[in-house]
Amino acid sequence: MPIKEELYFVPPAKLRIDRVSKSFATRSGTLQALDQISLKINEGDFICLVGPSGCGKSTLLNIIAGLEKPDSGETLMDGKPVTGPGRERMVMFQEPALFPWLDVLKNVLFGLKLKPNLNNKERREVAQFYLRLVGLEEFAHANIHELSGGMKQRAALARCLAPNPRVLLMDEPFAALDALTREQLYGDIQRIWAERKKTIVFVTHNVREAACLGNRVVLFSPHPGRVREEFRIDLPHPRDINSVELAKYASRITRALKGYENSPGTEMAE
Amino acid sequence: MKRVLSSIIFFVALVAIWHFVVLTGWKPRVLLPDPFAVGEYLKASLMDGTIFQASKVTLWRLFTGYGIGIILGIPLGMLTAKFRFIEDTVGVLALGLQTLPSVCWVPLGIMWFGQTEATMLFVVIMGSLWSVTISTDNGIRNVPPIFARAARTMGAKQFYTWTRVILPASAPFILSGMKQGWAFAWRSLMAAEIFVPILTGFGLGQVLQYGRDLNAMDQVIGVMLVIVIIGLVVDKVLFSPIERLLHRRWGTGKA
């Protein structure tokens, strides 16, 4: 039964970022977005990249995704260099980026259609499985504009999970949502991470969010983008964003961030 | 039901005003026939098949030329959106020719193709092609780049991304270009048929012109009505369902 195989957990991948640098040409000169970044990400890590805007954390995510090429250095997935985008590394963006001409189910099917060794019936089953996982099974045939912001991000998450990637790359996926919806999604993403065993790289500028989700929180500083410090969050999942222990971690991280910022960082505050 | 009723009342009132103007004797009846005379003409020409035959000839020209315009226009718009060089050359040409009323092509068409169907198709293609090209180009440029990025991460290659993401995402723009192209094609074909007697087929424009030559204004007005009705029907049958579908998907167009 290939469908069982398909839904079987694939082992999470490990990533190695090896001295990655990237600069952009801007009107006022070159901007060093990333400067010799090295980072080891283990199988099944939930790693949050935190830093003010302009620190290159999204650029790094795009490089891991294969959507952008570094000027120097390389990214390795299980020892193999990343040369372009691939199904084993799915990206979830800040905007849901769902296709408005397709209904929810067909959006989830989009990535599956490109996956070989499945027939259409199996693809539908897989898509429905993931819609159930994110709690949208009743909205399979809804149009995108009929969904709320939170539901759109759930649908986007289902679309990312459907090809069964080994790494999930998330670029501030909850930044545009209201606080209540966001808290629900924190619960969901922790549950899905535990159930589906993915390596997750999560970019955010929200310190509490990072402390709530990650087992590792990596701090970046801007101009040029560098890794400054790493925190291990040794709290059991699932975590409640409002818990006191979590607040302690968050304030330590915030202090560290403020320490190496030249200008007072207003952006750090939730 | 209420909307249908208000439509009906409006048009009945319009015909009544027309009849009233005729009764005032503003123009002799030879020049301004009353609604009943036009009705008589339409009835007779429907019975003897004149209108049916002419509509068939006209619609064949229209749909063939328009179809070619779309088949050429969409890929052309994709090319101008994709390649800077083509944008700077063909794109500028398309923009220029779109502003040219396509009836201006009639004299050249006659000289190049003679009094043949080719002249008619040429004028219709010139009328629709550029609108479709420009709106396709415009639509593609308005596709959020994140759509293509999302598709790439899901493993879509160039061709798949173009056919399954970029083209559907530009559908609202392409449709509005197709509507404009249709309107331009319809106008220019009528102009061409009025100007150019074509021996291979007798279209609606030619029936209208024939009416003028015979000083039969009931025929002229009758044919004008037929032209309007065909335009309305095409809009309702061809474009409205697609428009409704797009509005439903995108969640747009709600008052």
Contacts between the chains, C-beta under 8 A, distances in Angstrom:
chain1	res1	chain2	res2	distance
A	65	B	153	6.0
A	67	B	149	6.0
A	67	B	152	6.7
A	67	B	153	6.9
A	85	B	152	4.7
A	85	B	153	4.8
A	85	B	155	7.4
A	86	B	155	6.9
A	87	B	154	6.8
A	87	B	155	4.7
A	89	B	153	7.4
A	90	B	153	5.9
A	90	B	154	7.3
A	91	B	149	7.6
A	91	B	150	7.4
A	91	B	153	4.5
A	93	B	146	6.0
A	93	B	149	7.5
A	93	B	150	7.0
A	95	B	144	7.8
A	95	B	146	5.9
A	97	B	144	7.5
A	97	B	146	4.5
A	97	B	147	6.2
A	97	B	149	7.4
A	97	B	150	4.3
A	99	B	147	6.6
A	99	B	165	6.8
A	99	B	168	7.2
A	99	B	169	7.1
A	100	B	169	7.8
A	100	B	249	5.7
A	100	B	250	5.0
A	100	B	251	7.5
A	101	B	168	4.5
A	101	B	169	7.0
A	101	B	171	6.5
A	101	B	246	7.9
A	101	B	249	5.2
A	101	B	250	7.6
A	102	B	249	8.0
A	110	B	151	7.4
A	110	B	154	6.1
A	110	B	164	7.6
A	111	B	154	3.5
A	111	B	155	6.7
A	114	B	154	6.1
A	114	B	155	4.3
A	114	B	156	6.1
A	114	B	160	7.1
A	115	B	155	7.3
A	143	B	248	6.5
A	143	B	249	5.6
A	143	B	251	6.4
A	144	B	249	7.8
A	144	B	251	7.6
A	145	B	249	7.8
A	145	B	250	6.4
A	145	B	251	2.8
A	146	B	251	6.9
A	159	B	154	7.6
A	163	B	154	6.6
A	163	B	155	7.2
